[in-house]
Amino acid sequence: MGNKLSGKVAVVTGGNRGIGRAIAERLAAEEAVVVVGDVSGEPTTSKSSASELIFLQLDVTNQESVRSFVDKVLQRFGKIDILVNNAGIVVHKSIDEQTVEDWDRMMAVNLRGPFLMAKYVAPEMRRTGSGAIVNIGSVEAFMVNPWHTAYAASKAGVHGLTLGLAVDLGPDGIRCNTVCPGWIDTDLNRAYVEMHPDRSLIERELGQLHPVGRIGCPKEVANAVLWLASEESSFVSGEMIAVDGARTRKISLPPILDEEYRAKLSKLTV
Ligand SMILES: NC(=O)c1ccc[n+]([C@@H]2O[C@H](COP(=O)([O-])OP(=O)(O)OC[C@H]3O[C@@H](n4cnc5c(N)ncnc54)[C@H](O)[C@@H]3O)[C@@H](O)[C@H]2O)c1
């Protein structure tokens, strides 16, 4: 597709499916060597003329697993230029139903994971004098769906981590940014739609929450990640970039404020 990442080595956590998979394929399409680390999936390698996509086992919550994963990437490729912290989980529970174990698990995957990955990858980026870290946060760090207390707290933490890494690692030539997806069609939230008794109704209503009229797809998140990972964003660091079809830019009004009412309002001068 292009050669924006020719000669670069990229790591994508949670890249076995969904948004992570789309990111891994997008970076590989720009000629990066991409190593996907995931708790699920089998070790594989696929090679095209200019790029390589490799899968290695990784549990981002486990310090030893992270250390050994980074060592394997370095032994094989000698450097890491791009780190995409994508692995994440969500639990839909009210504060009363949520257990301490649910909370700890969510924090471990969504927040401890990106911290551990950055901790072990940053020294290697510092050694080469450059690097780009792209975290996958969420619009739920700004606005929250019901039953997502722990998820929102973990993603707000990712945004804080992004600011800290951008400030601390900037002098070493390392940039850190976060892409904040809105509602993206993946396994993570597909059950939400599939369990509803009227699937077409919920799909339509979800689309209408977005000024662009639809939910997003993983490739659209991957395109934003590519930009932040590439030299095209060389002066951008410490930013949270929403990819959400303007959902979080729209203030809700009661549905009774329909077209007829709006027409009356437009004649009003106060
Ligand atoms: N789908 C959305 O609407 C949406 C919206 C906002 C943010 N996000 C974020 O995007 C990221 C990807 O979400 P998705 O929808 O593709 O989810 P997904 O469930 O389809 O994929 C998540 C991947 O992470 C892997 N993973 C889970 N725990 C792991 C661990 N401990 N170590 C390594 N890998 C692990 C899973 O095996 C899976 O392959 C997540 O961080 C999620 O919070 C998603």
The ligand as an SDF file (V2000), in Angstrom:
LIG
                    3D

 44 48  0  0  0  0  0  0  0  0999 V2000
  -14.2000   -1.6730   20.1330 N   0  0  0  0  0  0  0  0  0  0  0  0
  -14.4440   -0.4770   20.5930 C   0  0  0  0  0  0  0  0  0  0  0  0
  -15.5330    0.1000   20.3890 O   0  0  0  0  0  0  0  0  0  0  0  0
  -13.4150    0.2590   21.3980 C   0  0  0  0  0  0  0  0  0  0  0  0
  -13.6900    1.5930   21.7700 C   0  0  0  0  0  0  0  0  0  0  0  0
  -12.7450    2.2820   22.4930 C   0  0  0  0  0  0  0  0  0  0  0  0
  -11.5410    1.6890   22.8410 C   0  0  0  0  0  0  0  0  0  0  0  0
  -11.3070    0.3860   22.4760 N   0  0  0  0  0  0  0  0  0  0  0  0
  -10.0190   -0.1870   22.8810 C   0  0  0  0  0  0  0  0  0  0  0  0
   -9.3700   -0.7160   21.7400 O   0  0  0  0  0  0  0  0  0  0  0  0
   -8.5320   -1.8050   22.1360 C   0  0  0  0  0  0  0  0  0  0  0  0
   -8.8460   -3.0210   21.2730 C   0  0  0  0  0  0  0  0  0  0  0  0
  -10.2220   -3.3370   21.4340 O   0  0  0  0  0  0  0  0  0  0  0  0
  -10.9920   -4.3770   20.4750 P   0  0  0  0  0  0  0  0  0  0  0  0
  -12.3650   -3.8610   20.3610 O   0  0  0  0  0  0  0  0  0  0  0  0
  -10.2030   -4.6820   19.2690 O   0  0  0  0  0  0  0  0  0  0  0  0
  -11.0250   -5.6360   21.4690 O   0  0  0  0  0  0  0  0  0  0  0  0
  -10.9880   -7.2110   21.1740 P   0  0  0  0  0  0  0  0  0  0  0  0
  -11.5680   -7.8340   22.4100 O   0  0  0  0  0  0  0  0  0  0  0  0
  -11.5880   -7.5270   19.8530 O   0  0  0  0  0  0  0  0  0  0  0  0
   -9.4100   -7.5080   21.1050 O   0  0  0  0  0  0  0  0  0  0  0  0
   -8.5910   -7.3500   22.2400 C   0  0  0  0  0  0  0  0  0  0  0  0
   -7.3470   -8.2130   22.0590 C   0  0  0  0  0  0  0  0  0  0  0  0
   -6.5330   -8.0290   23.2400 O   0  0  0  0  0  0  0  0  0  0  0  0
   -6.0400   -9.3190   23.6300 C   0  0  0  0  0  0  0  0  0  0  0  0
   -5.7200   -9.3210   25.0610 N   0  0  0  0  0  0  0  0  0  0  0  0
   -6.5730   -9.3170   26.1150 C   0  0  0  0  0  0  0  0  0  0  0  0
   -5.8920   -9.4150   27.2730 N   0  0  0  0  0  0  0  0  0  0  0  0
   -4.5770   -9.4530   26.9500 C   0  0  0  0  0  0  0  0  0  0  0  0
   -3.3710   -9.5590   27.7080 C   0  0  0  0  0  0  0  0  0  0  0  0
   -3.4050   -9.6700   29.0480 N   0  0  0  0  0  0  0  0  0  0  0  0
   -2.1870   -9.5710   27.0540 N   0  0  0  0  0  0  0  0  0  0  0  0
   -2.1390   -9.4990   25.6980 C   0  0  0  0  0  0  0  0  0  0  0  0
   -3.2480   -9.4200   24.9210 N   0  0  0  0  0  0  0  0  0  0  0  0
   -4.4540   -9.3900   25.5470 C   0  0  0  0  0  0  0  0  0  0  0  0
   -7.1830  -10.2770   23.2810 C   0  0  0  0  0  0  0  0  0  0  0  0
   -6.7390  -11.6250   23.2120 O   0  0  0  0  0  0  0  0  0  0  0  0
   -7.6530   -9.7150   21.9420 C   0  0  0  0  0  0  0  0  0  0  0  0
   -6.9430  -10.2850   20.8520 O   0  0  0  0  0  0  0  0  0  0  0  0
   -8.7990   -2.0200   23.6280 C   0  0  0  0  0  0  0  0  0  0  0  0
   -7.8030   -1.3640   24.3760 O   0  0  0  0  0  0  0  0  0  0  0  0
  -10.1340   -1.3480   23.8390 C   0  0  0  0  0  0  0  0  0  0  0  0
  -10.3270   -0.9230   25.1710 O   0  0  0  0  0  0  0  0  0  0  0  0
  -12.2070   -0.3370   21.7720 C   0  0  0  0  0  0  0  0  0  0  0  0
  1  2  1  0
  2  3  2  0
  2  4  1  0
  4  5  1  0
  4 44  2  0
  5  6  2  0
  6  7  1  0
  7  8  2  0
  8  9  1  0
  8 44  1  0
  9 10  1  0
  9 42  1  0
 10 11  1  0
 11 12  1  0
 11 40  1  0
 12 13  1  0
 13 14  1  0
 14 15  2  0
 14 16  1  0
 14 17  1  0
 17 18  1  0
 18 19  2  0
 18 20  1  0
 18 21  1  0
 21 22  1  0
 22 23  1  0
 23 24  1  0
 23 38  1  0
 24 25  1  0
 25 26  1  0
 25 36  1  0
 26 27  1  0
 26 35  1  0
 27 28  2  0
 28 29  1  0
 29 30  1  0
 29 35  2  0
 30 31  1  0
 30 32  2  0
 32 33  1  0
 33 34  2  0
 34 35  1  0
 36 37  1  0
 36 38  1  0
 38 39  1  0
 40 41  1  0
 40 42  1  0
 42 43  1  0
M  CHG  2   8   1  16  -1
M  END
$$$$
